[in-house]
């Protein structure tokens, strides 16, 4: 198995930066601030792990999870 891919979706720049910096080097990390961008990254990046704020701008975390489930954007 290769390096795990992590997607961090959180509206806080400070949190995204701190967590991303802590994980980089061990994991492949992408991050975004809003729900719509997170959904697009789920489709494109196909992360193994999603760190998700439930109160995201544009599309809240629960709606994002529902959309991802509907599109079967979960690991195989």
C-alpha angles and dihedrals in degrees: 000000000000131000113312116246117227127194117198114198111183135135093223113091091197094053094046092049095046095047093042091052091048093052101039114103092034097048137025103250133196124172141189139176104222139055097237091053090046091054091051090049091049088057095044105032100032096205124204091217130033120198102196136186109212092213100058123159117254097010122025121233096253092051089048091054091048091051091047091050091048090053092042092239095160129110115278 
